[in-house]
Amino acid sequence: MAKTEGYSQFVCDRCGKTLYATKDAPEAQSWRAVSRVTADGVSISRLLCPDCSGRYRELAQAQDVAFGDLMANGTTTTVA
């Protein structure tokens, strides 16, 4: 039996999905480490699977629009 080394365990911080893969594996390439700063100025980093990173991107895009509105107009759009 062959021995393969260099695997990492990926665990999504949102849904708990787990993947065992090498860093160069196609499945591992779609996982994302995301960072954001809370309203209190605290930086948070999380690892997200492809499904959760897509949902996070949608949320971040909505927050980007709200921030842009605030800076341009002094008003904000509602972020879900």
C-alpha positions as CSV (number, residue, x, y, z in Angstrom):
1,M,0.0,0.0,0.0
2,A,1.3,3.4,-0.9
3,K,1.8,6.2,1.6
4,T,0.9,9.8,0.7
5,E,1.9,12.7,2.9
6,G,1.0,16.3,3.0
7,Y,-2.8,16.2,3.5
8,S,-4.6,19.0,5.4
9,Q,-7.9,18.9,7.1
10,F,-10.2,21.7,6.0
11,V,-13.2,22.4,8.3
12,C,-15.7,25.1,7.4
13,D,-16.2,27.5,10.3
14,R,-19.8,28.1,9.3
15,C,-21.3,24.7,8.5
16,G,-18.7,22.2,9.7
17,K,-18.1,20.5,6.4
18,T,-14.8,18.7,6.4
19,L,-12.3,18.0,3.6
20,Y,-9.0,16.1,3.7
21,A,-6.9,17.1,0.7
22,T,-3.5,18.4,-0.4
23,K,-3.2,22.1,-0.7
24,D,-2.9,21.8,-4.5
25,A,-6.0,19.5,-4.9
26,P,-8.8,21.0,-7.0
27,E,-11.3,20.6,-4.2
28,A,-9.1,22.6,-1.8
29,Q,-8.7,25.5,-4.2
30,S,-12.3,26.6,-3.8
31,W,-12.1,27.0,0.0
32,R,-11.7,30.6,1.2
33,A,-10.1,32.2,4.2
34,V,-12.2,35.4,4.8
35,S,-11.5,38.3,7.1
36,R,-13.7,41.1,8.3
37,V,-13.6,43.8,10.9
38,T,-16.5,44.0,13.3
39,A,-18.3,47.3,14.2
40,D,-16.1,47.2,17.4
41,G,-12.9,47.1,15.3
42,V,-12.1,43.5,16.0
43,S,-10.6,41.5,13.1
44,I,-12.0,38.0,12.5
45,S,-10.8,35.4,10.1
46,R,-12.7,32.3,9.1
47,L,-12.3,29.4,6.7
48,L,-15.3,28.7,4.5
49,C,-16.3,25.9,2.2
50,P,-17.3,26.7,-1.4
51,D,-21.1,26.8,-0.5
52,C,-20.6,29.1,2.5
53,S,-18.0,31.3,0.8
54,G,-20.6,32.0,-1.9
55,R,-23.1,33.0,0.7
56,Y,-20.5,35.2,2.5
57,R,-19.7,36.9,-0.8
58,E,-23.3,37.8,-1.4
59,L,-23.5,39.3,2.2
60,A,-20.2,41.2,1.7
61,Q,-21.4,42.6,-1.6
62,A,-24.6,43.9,0.0
63,Q,-22.5,45.4,2.9
64,D,-20.2,47.0,0.3
65,V,-23.2,48.7,-1.3
66,A,-24.5,49.9,2.0
67,F,-21.1,51.3,3.0
68,G,-20.7,53.0,-0.4
69,D,-24.2,54.6,0.1
70,L,-23.2,55.8,3.5
71,M,-20.0,57.4,2.3
72,A,-21.6,59.0,-0.8
73,N,-25.0,60.1,0.5
74,G,-24.9,59.9,4.3
75,T,-27.7,57.2,4.0
76,T,-27.5,53.4,4.0
77,T,-29.4,50.7,2.2
78,T,-30.8,47.9,4.3
79,V,-28.5,44.9,4.6
80,A,-30.1,41.5,5.2
